[in-house]
Amino acid sequence: MNGKMMMKWFSESLTGKSNKLIYLLFLLGCESNGFSPYAYGQDLEYYLKELNVQVTTAQVLLLPLDSCGLCVDEVLEQLVKTEHEISVVLSGNVVSKDRLEKSKRLISKTNLKIVIDENNLMKSYDLNAFSPVLINVSAKKYSYVSLSLQNAATYL
């Protein structure tokens, strides 16, 4: 194999592996195996105070409706089914009618405390909520899990 052919093969091989690696990192970034310490508890408290929310549940779900489409859709589906008591904060711009309709169905569920962040204040706080995040607030030592297509059913 001459030098040019070797470089071309190496370049194509690297590109294929790079794409696979990027895809794998993307999938892992949207998935977590369990609750981890949540370092943004104080910002969460300030945020909820600004929304005038008193949390009476052990868990708070920060649900930016304009984030990770598949993740949000799966979380909305699981919330319709869940019997867990969860405070759900909906924020962001609704990008589809279907997502809006799914969100509206949650309001009638008595086990969910729905809070609507009309002014999208969530983005003003450092909450690490770029996708749906479930936060255990039962103690002042907060923990969280990022919800994804793969794990939403497990945690909700």
HUBEL-V948771 format. One record per run of one state. SS is the DSSP state (~ for helix, > for strand, _ for the rest). FROM is the first residue (numbers start at 1). TO is the last residue. If there is no record, write none. Layout:
ss:SS from:FROM to:TO
ss:SS from:FROM to:TO
This chain:
ss:_ from:1 to:2
ss:~ from:3 to:29
ss:_ from:30 to:35
ss:> from:36 to:37
ss:_ from:38 to:40
ss:~ from:41 to:50
ss:_ from:51 to:58
ss:> from:59 to:64
ss:_ from:65 to:68
ss:~ from:69 to:81
ss:_ from:82 to:85
ss:> from:86 to:91
ss:_ from:92 to:96
ss:~ from:97 to:106
ss:_ from:107 to:111
ss:> from:112 to:116
ss:_ from:117 to:120
ss:~ from:121 to:124
ss:_ from:125 to:132
ss:> from:133 to:136
ss:_ from:137 to:142
ss:> from:143 to:146
ss:_ from:147 to:151
ss:~ from:152 to:155
ss:_ from:156 to:156
